[in-house]
Amino acid sequence: MLRFARDPSVPATNNLAERLLRLYKVQQKIFGCYRSVAGAVAQANLRTMLETARMQGWNVLETIEAGPAAASTMLKTP
């Protein structure tokens, strides 16, 4: 819970998580809701894959072409 106190590379705030969730909240406010659960899940999966690629420094287009199964094998382990 207090990992940031021992590891200076870990931020002490949750700003990143809040910024990543903002897109979904704005869409919910504009459109009211998703049309289907499958559509919401598909968007969440795609957004998660793209954010992971961006944070890991991968090429986003190559990650999309490789697909989610290939992206999960490319993750850096701490």
C-alpha positions in Angstrom: 0.0 0.0 0.0 2.9 2.4 0.7 5.2 1.2 -2.0 5.8 4.8 -3.1 7.5 5.4 0.3 10.2 2.7 -0.5 10.4 3.1 -4.2 10.9 6.7 -5.5 9.9 5.6 -9.1 6.3 5.0 -7.9 4.1 8.1 -7.9 2.3 8.9 -4.6 -0.9 9.9 -6.4 -3.4 8.1 -8.6 -3.5 10.9 -11.2 -2.6 8.4 -14.0 -5.5 6.1 -13.1 -7.9 9.0 -13.0 -6.8 10.3 -16.4 -7.2 6.9 -17.9 -10.8 6.6 -16.6 -11.8 10.1 -17.7 -12.4 9.0 -21.3 -15.0 6.5 -20.2 -16.8 8.9 -17.8 -17.0 11.6 -20.5 -18.5 9.1 -23.0 -21.0 8.0 -20.4 -22.0 11.6 -19.8 -22.4 12.4 -23.5 -24.1 9.3 -24.7 -25.8 8.1 -21.4 -24.5 4.6 -21.7 -23.0 2.0 -24.0 -25.4 0.4 -26.4 -24.4 -3.1 -25.4 -22.2 -4.9 -22.8 -20.2 -6.4 -25.6 -19.5 -3.0 -27.1 -18.3 -1.7 -23.7 -16.1 -4.7 -23.1 -14.6 -4.4 -26.6 -13.8 -0.8 -26.1 -12.3 -1.4 -22.7 -10.1 -4.2 -24.1 -8.9 -2.1 -27.0 -8.2 0.9 -24.8 -6.3 -1.2 -22.3 -4.2 -2.7 -25.0 -3.4 0.7 -26.5 -2.6 2.3 -23.1 -0.3 -0.7 -22.2 1.5 -0.3 -25.6 1.9 3.4 -25.0 3.2 3.0 -21.4 5.6 0.2 -22.4 7.0 2.3 -25.3 5.8 -0.1 -28.0 4.7 1.0 -31.5 0.9 1.3 -31.2 0.2 0.2 -34.8 2.4 -2.8 -34.5 0.7 -3.7 -31.3 -2.7 -3.5 -32.9 -1.6 -5.7 -35.8 -0.1 -8.2 -33.4 -3.3 -8.5 -31.4 -4.0 -8.9 -27.7 -2.4 -12.4 -27.4 0.9 -11.2 -28.8 0.8 -8.0 -26.7 0.4 -9.9 -23.5 3.6 -11.9 -24.2 5.6 -8.7 -24.8 5.0 -7.3 -21.3 8.0 -6.3 -19.3 8.3 -8.1 -16.0 9.5 -6.1 -13.0 
